[in-house]
Amino acid sequence: MTLLQELAPSLSAKLVVENVSKSFRPDGRALVHALDRATLRVDEGEFVCLVGPSGCGKSTLLNLIAGLETPDSGTLASDGERIRAPGRDRMMMFQESALFPWLDVLGNVMFSLRLKPGLTDGERSEVAHYYLKLVGLENFERAAIHELSGGMKQRVALARALAPNPRVLLMDEPFAALDALTREQLYGDLQRIWAERKKTIVFVTHNVREACCLGDRVILFSAHPGRIREEFKINLPRQRDINSVDLAEYATLIMRSLKGHLKSQATEAHE
């Protein structure tokens, strides 16, 4: 068995979120109900996008799945094991690349492989080279981070997140700060990588079209408190073009539903 075969994903990973609630009291102010009784199942290899207005609990749920926060009530499990803390089975990718500026591109990806105990430096280098090639940066391994564009930095961040071979990849608005052309290129790249590696992905975004372009399912949240309201199955072939008419129809349907929930909440608040 080769090293990369050994690092290939298993067929059993999944996420289960059961009746999870989370509240915060920022700076001693009034209690904020960030997430209210959320229940969600994500199957192995599924690409699920979470969308909704600001403050609806999307990022809170992602942080809970990552083990960066603990729920007030309810349970979360990854591959049948209860989530109590961060783990190697779940890797997070943020809006900012958060790369180490004192390391070059290869060094940043190799650093993440410290999460894989028992690998020699040669094996870490082999895996890092593989993932840099996967994201199209094999010719930039020795580049300094400050020499890269925003899109290239996010490719490095993606390679770094994938290299330890997590069962679940958690992505919190990773393309929000990029220009439209770069985002469209990365939509294609991410769909290709997902098809090749079959990772389970949970992706947070404010962009409904982006969610329809990437996700197998789109989970719609409403805010104050944050609740899961609806889910939409995106029955479109891949690879998807974010500018396609069929995709726009899905996005319009979801936006119509979101506006309806917001209007209903506003009416309830005034009653």
N, C-alpha and C positions, 0 to 999 in steps of 0.2 A: 504494500500500500504506500502510495506517495504521500508526501507531507500535505499537499493540497487536498488529496482525497480524504485524509484523516480530518482535515478542517472543514469538510463539506457539511452542509446543514442536515440535521436529522429530520425525520418525517413526523415527529410527535409534538413539536412546540406549538403552543397556543397561549392566548391571554384570556383570562376570565375576570371581569369586574362585576361585583355583586353588591348592589344596593349601597354604593359608596357615597358618603357625604364628607365635606371638608369646609371648615370655616376659619377665617382669620380675623384678628383684631389689629389692624395696622396702626402703629404708633399710638396705641391707647385709645384709638377712636372707636366708633360704633362697629359692632360685629358685622363682618361681611360673609354672607353665605355663598362661597365660591362654587360649591358643587353640592347638588341635592339628590340623593338616592339614585346615583347613576348605575346602570346595569348594561354591560356590553360584553360580547364574546367576539374574539378575533381568531379565526382559524389559521392553522399553519400555512404560510406562504401567501396570506391575504394582504392586500394593500388597502388600508382603511384611512380615509381622510376625515378629520374633525373640523367643522366649520361653524361659525356663529359670530355674533357681535362681540366687541370687547367686554371683558368681564364675565363671560359666560361659562368659564371653567375649563376651557379646552386645554390650556397649558397646565392648569392645576392637575387635571387628569393625567396628562403626560408625565408630570413630575411624580405623581403617585405611582404610576406604572414603573417609572425608573427607580423608585425607592428613595427619591430625594426628599419626599414628604411622607407622612403617615396619615391615614384617614382617621376622621373622628369616629366613624362607624362604617360597617361594611368590610368586605374582604377583596383582595386582589391576588391573583395567582398567575404564575408563568409556568407552563408545562406541568401543571398539577401541583407545583410547590408554592406555598403562600409567599407573597412578596413582603419582606420586612425591612429590606435595606437594598442599596445598589448591588448589582451583580454582574458578572461577566456575560451573562446570557442576554443582557439588555444594554445597548449603547445609545447614547444621546447625541444628536447633532442640532446645534443652535443656529439662530439667525446670524450671529457673528461667528466667524470661523474659529476663533479662540486658539489659533496656532501659536506655537512657541517661536518667537522671532529669533532666538539665538540658535535654533536648529534649522537646517535646510529642509527641503521638501521630503527627502528620503528619511532624514532623522525624525521628522514629525510622525511619519507613519510607523517607523520602527519603534518609536517611544510607546505607542499604543499596544505593541506586541509584548510589552512587559506584563500585560494582563494574562498572557499565555505562559504559564510556568513550564519549565523544562525545555524550552527552545534554545538552541545555540544561536550565536550571533549570525552564523551562516544561514540558518533556517529562518531567522527573522528577516534577514535581507532578501531571501527568496520570496517570502510571502509579501513583503513590502513592495518589491518589484512587480509582483503579479498584480496587486491592487492599483498601483500607479499606472500600469498599462491598461487596466480595466477602465480607469477614469480618463485615459488619454493624456497622461502626463509623464510617460516614460522618458521623454526627452528633457524633462525639467527636474530630474531627481536632485541635482546639486544646486538648484536655484535657491537664492535667499527668499524668505517670505515676503520681504518688502518689494521684491521685484515682480511679484505676481499681481494680476488683475483680481478684482473681487470674485469673478466667476472661477478663476483658477484656484483661489484660496478655498472656495467652497468645495471644489473637486478634491483638493488635498484633505479637507475635513471629512469628506465622504469616504475617501480611501482609508483614512485613519480610523473612522468608525467601523468600517467593514473588516479591516485587517484581523482583529481578534476573533472574527467569525461569531458574532453574537447571534442568538436565535431571533432576537427582535431588534429592529432599528427604529428608534424614536426620533422624529424630526420636527422641530419646533420652528415653523416659518423660515426654513433655511434659505429661501430664495427671495424673501421680501425686500431686501436692500439692494437687489441687483436690477440692472436695466432690463427692459422688455426683451431685447434680442438675446441677451445672455440667459435669461430665464427660459426662453423657448428652447434654446440649445440644451439646457440642463434637463428640461422635461423629457426630451428624447433620450438623453443619456441615462437618466434615472429609470425610465421604462425599460431600456435595454438591459441595464444592470440587474434590475429586479427580475426580469425574465430569465436571465442567465443564472443568477444566484438563488432565486426563489426565497428571498428573505421575507419574514413577516414584518410589515412596515405600518406604523401608526404615524400619520402626518398631520400636523396642525397648520391651518392656513385661514386667513380672512378672505382669500380669493376663491370664489365659488367656481369660476371656470378652471382654475388650477386644480381644485379638488376633483372636478369631473374629468379632467385630462389624465390625472394620475390614479385615482382610486377605483377599486372594485366596488366599494361602498362609500357613500358620503353620509356621515352622521351629523345631523343638524341639532345644534344647541340653542337654547334661549337663555337669557340672562336674568339675574336678580330674583331668585337664586339661579345658579347655573344648572340647567336640566337638559337631558337628552330628550328631544321632542319627536324626531322622525329619523328614519334612515331611507336612503335611496340607493338602489342597485343600479350601477352604471353598465348597461348592456351594450357596450361599444367595443369593436375589435381594436386590438393594439397593432402597431403603435398609433396613438391618437394625436391628432393635430388640434391644438387649443383653439384654432381659428375655424374649425369645421362647423357647419350648420347643425349637424346632429348633436354635437357637444353643446352648442349654444342653446339648443332646446332643453337639454337637461339642466343647464345652468339657470335658464329662465324659470323652469318649474321649481327649482330649489329656492331661488330668490323670491318667487311669489309666495312660497310657503313661509319663508323667513319673515317677510314683511307682514304676513298674516299673523304670525305669532307675536311680533313686536306690537302690532296694532291691538291685539287682544290683551296683551300685558298692560299697555297704556290705558286701555278702557277700564281694566280691573283696578288699576292704581288710583283712578279718579272716582271710583264708586265708593 
